[in-house]
Amino acid sequence: SGGSAYNPPNFFQLYKYWTYYGTKYYPNPDLKPETSRSWEAGGDISFMNKMLIVSGIYFGSKIDNLIYNKTIATKTKMQENVGKGKVWGYELEANLYILDYFELYGNMTKTNTEVVKNETEPESVGKQFENVPELMYNAGFKILYKYIEGCLNWRYCDKIYTEGDNSDTVEGVYGSYDTIKLLDLKLSVMPRENVKFSLSVNNILDREYYQYYLQEGRNYYWEAEIKI
């Protein structure tokens, strides 16, 4: 498939001035819409009478008038159309179904981004887009057996950059955006068709990481659901 699209700047990017922990963000009423030309190609293939299903997609996109937070001074940024950018990458997914109630799964997305042209901030040329991770993936298993549902999931997300020149490489401190490596669990019991009790345990390994702020360690959620 292929197509073209545009993304107009939102109200905040056009008119809203704001500050965040000492950094000033200025709007720009002269912003132009981003435009893009994109394509993708993919397919699915199954094995062993559909016990194993594998999917894959390769994609690409060229972007003009890319909207960016341009650094104009220390702790001062402004919304700007930086020029041209490109995106290319792939998605892969595999699902293995065993004994009608057990599923192993894995999926990943690799997204390469690059600023191709930016006359107002040339040090960003050749760098990754802001706030876009390069690699993400999930892997785990699910079980659905009689009155029990369960899922154990490992998720990974690459570090993201918030500076156009990708200079913010530090991790593990306040204000950084760290690599995410988390193991999560959800277990549900259904004593009746319309009654369900669930327990979720997020960040089982109690990892410490920052997404600007220090994120929660191991945490638990109980849930009860009754359908009438």
C-alpha positions in Angstrom: 0.0 0.0 0.0 1.0 3.6 -0.4 -0.4 7.1 0.2 0.2 10.7 1.1 -1.0 12.6 4.2 -0.6 15.9 6.0 -0.5 16.7 9.7 -1.5 20.3 10.6 0.1 22.0 13.7 -2.1 21.9 16.8 -3.3 24.8 18.9 -0.4 24.5 21.4 2.2 24.5 18.7 0.7 27.6 17.1 -0.2 29.8 20.0 0.6 28.3 23.5 3.6 29.6 25.5 4.5 27.4 28.4 7.4 26.5 30.8 8.5 23.1 32.1 11.0 22.9 34.9 12.9 26.0 33.8 12.7 25.3 30.0 10.7 27.8 28.0 8.6 26.6 25.0 7.5 29.2 22.5 4.7 28.7 19.9 5.0 29.6 16.2 1.9 30.9 14.4 3.7 30.6 11.1 4.1 26.8 11.2 3.2 24.9 8.1 1.5 21.4 8.0 3.8 18.4 7.8 3.3 16.4 4.6 4.4 12.8 4.0 4.5 10.2 1.3 4.4 6.7 2.7 4.4 3.0 1.7 4.4 -0.4 3.2 4.6 -4.0 2.1 3.9 -7.1 4.2 2.4 -10.5 4.6 1.5 -13.4 6.8 2.5 -17.1 6.6 1.2 -20.0 8.7 2.7 -23.4 9.5 1.5 -26.7 11.1 -2.2 -26.1 10.3 -2.0 -22.5 11.6 -0.4 -23.5 14.9 2.4 -21.0 14.1 1.6 -17.7 12.4 4.4 -15.3 11.3 3.7 -11.8 10.1 6.0 -9.1 8.7 5.8 -5.5 7.3 8.4 -3.2 5.8 7.6 0.5 5.7 9.0 3.8 4.6 8.0 7.5 4.7 9.4 10.8 3.5 8.4 13.9 5.4 8.5 17.6 4.5 8.1 20.5 6.9 8.8 18.3 9.9 7.7 20.1 13.1 10.4 20.2 15.8 11.3 21.8 19.1 14.2 24.0 17.9 16.7 25.0 20.6 17.2 28.8 20.3 19.0 29.4 23.6 19.8 27.7 26.8 16.5 26.2 28.2 14.6 28.0 25.4 12.9 26.2 22.5 10.5 27.1 19.7 8.3 25.1 17.4 9.8 25.1 13.9 9.4 23.4 10.5 12.9 21.9 10.2 12.9 20.8 6.6 12.9 17.1 5.6 13.0 13.8 7.4 12.6 10.1 6.5 11.4 7.0 8.3 12.0 3.4 7.4 11.8 0.1 9.3 9.9 -3.1 9.8 7.5 -4.9 12.1 7.7 -8.7 12.9 5.3 -10.8 14.9 5.0 -14.6 15.6 2.3 -16.5 17.5 2.5 -20.2 18.5 -0.7 -21.8 19.7 -0.3 -25.0 21.7 -3.1 -27.3 23.0 -5.8 -24.8 22.3 -5.2 -22.9 25.5 -1.5 -21.9 25.5 0.0 -19.2 23.3 3.6 -18.1 22.9 4.0 -14.7 21.2 6.6 -12.1 20.3 6.6 -8.9 18.3 9.0 -6.2 17.5 9.2 -2.8 15.7 12.4 -1.3 14.3 11.9 2.3 13.3 14.8 4.2 11.8 14.4 8.0 11.6 16.7 10.6 10.3 16.5 14.4 9.9 17.6 14.9 6.2 17.5 18.7 6.0 17.4 21.4 8.7 18.9 24.7 7.8 17.9 26.3 11.1 19.6 23.7 13.3 22.2 21.8 11.1 23.6 19.8 14.0 20.4 17.8 13.9 20.9 16.6 10.4 21.6 12.8 10.3 20.2 12.4 13.8 17.1 10.5 15.0 13.8 12.2 15.5 12.9 13.5 18.9 10.7 11.2 21.1 10.8 8.2 18.7 12.4 5.0 20.0 14.4 3.0 17.5 13.5 -0.5 18.8 10.5 -1.9 20.7 9.5 -5.4 21.4 7.3 -7.6 23.5 7.5 -11.4 24.2 5.7 -13.7 26.5 2.9 -16.3 26.9 -0.8 -16.4 27.5 -2.9 -19.1 28.9 -6.7 -19.6 28.8 -7.8 -22.8 30.6 -11.3 -23.3 31.9 -11.7 -20.6 34.6 -8.2 -19.2 34.5 -6.6 -16.5 32.2 -2.9 -15.5 32.6 -0.3 -13.5 30.7 3.4 -13.0 31.4 4.9 -10.3 29.2 8.4 -8.8 28.8 8.6 -5.4 27.1 11.5 -3.4 25.9 11.7 0.2 24.5 14.8 2.0 23.4 16.0 5.2 24.9 14.5 8.3 23.2 16.1 11.7 22.6 14.5 15.0 23.4 17.3 17.2 21.9 17.5 17.7 18.1 21.3 16.8 18.1 20.7 13.7 20.2 23.1 15.0 22.8 21.0 13.9 25.8 22.6 10.5 26.2 22.7 10.3 30.0 20.5 7.7 31.7 19.5 6.9 35.3 19.0 10.5 36.4 16.1 13.0 36.9 15.2 14.4 33.5 16.5 11.5 31.4 14.5 9.1 29.3 15.9 5.6 29.9 15.7 2.4 28.1 12.7 0.4 29.4 13.0 -3.3 30.3 10.0 -4.5 32.3 8.4 -7.8 33.2 4.6 -7.7 33.8 2.1 -10.3 34.9 -1.7 -10.5 34.9 -3.8 -13.4 36.3 -7.6 -13.7 36.2 -10.0 -16.1 37.7 -13.6 -16.5 36.5 -15.7 -18.5 39.0 -18.8 -17.8 36.9 -19.3 -16.5 33.3 -20.2 -13.0 34.5 -17.7 -12.7 37.4 -14.0 -12.1 37.0 -11.3 -11.3 39.5 -7.8 -10.1 38.3 -4.4 -9.4 39.8 -1.8 -7.4 37.8 1.8 -7.1 38.9 3.8 -4.5 36.9 7.6 -4.2 36.9 8.0 -7.6 38.7 11.7 -7.2 38.8 11.4 -3.8 40.5 13.6 -2.0 38.1 14.5 1.7 38.6 14.2 3.9 35.5 13.3 7.4 34.5 10.9 8.8 31.9 11.9 12.4 32.9 10.6 11.5 36.4 11.5 8.3 38.4 8.9 5.7 37.5 7.0 3.4 39.7 8.8 0.3 41.0 6.9 -3.0 41.5 3.2 -2.3 41.8 0.0 -4.3 42.2 -3.6 -3.8 41.0 -6.6 -5.8 42.0 -9.8 -5.7 39.9 -13.2 -7.2 40.2 -15.7 -7.3 37.3 -19.4 -8.3 37.4 -21.5 -8.3 34.2 -25.2 -7.9 34.7 
